[in-house]
Amino acid sequence: MYDNIYSFLETLPIIDVYAAVIEGTVIDKQTGLPLKDASVVLTDSENKVFEEANTNENGQYRMFTNKFEAYFVRASLDNYDADESLTQSGLAHQEVSFKLQLNEVALVPGTDLAKVLNIPIIYFDFDKSDIRKDAQVELEKLLAALNQYPNLKIQIRAHTDSRGNDAYNKALSQRRATSTLNSLVANGIDATRLSAVGLGETELVNNCNNGVDCSEEEHHKNRRSEFIVKE
């Protein structure tokens, strides 16, 4: 009796139903520039490292994973706050990108704290100089920075929109700068570390000059305070 033995030749590529790809970019939150050599680590549900990679010169990474598993993805780099994200299971391809916040900066004269320390600009209502409730919350972040760097001195620069005459706007912006300074002093900051200057409508951030028809939102962007590091 003879056994019938058959063989087959596979002519199509074998599809790995478990194969998946997770990729993305890591950039600086403030500048938008790619971060090279950032560490990206995948851990599974048991907190075990599944895969690791470093970003290339374009801030990009790519890793092969199990399609049916969800992972924690952690991106980190020296002098930046780390960030994490959770992937979804069942997807063959996912993009997970990160914007990392710089946590150590050289506060040289001319540095804009609103940008490098992620402190939002302090806005004002139309024709007002008092600190709004939402602005007071943001000033807490500036207070934290001033307390963290006890030798730091800043110049508060206040701006208005273009509505109203130039002289009035100059005076209004000075009141806004002074109001911001007084708020910081009331919260324990030495007044000798602060100065206040009103620039009126001389440094608009858009084209909403005199006579230009702009929306309230566009005008609003010009009613602001900035915090510039001094020597």
Beta strands, then each sheet from edge to edge (+ up, - down):
strand 1: 19-28
strand 2: 39-43
strand 3: 49-54
strand 4: 60-66
strand 5: 72-76
strand 6: 83-86
strand 7: 93-95
strand 8: 98-100
strand 9: 122-123
strand 10: 154-158
strand 11: 194-198
strand 12: 224-229
sheet 1: 4+ 1- 7-
sheet 2: 4+ 1- 8-
sheet 3: 3+ 2- 5+ 6-
sheet 4: 9+ 12- 10+ 11+
end
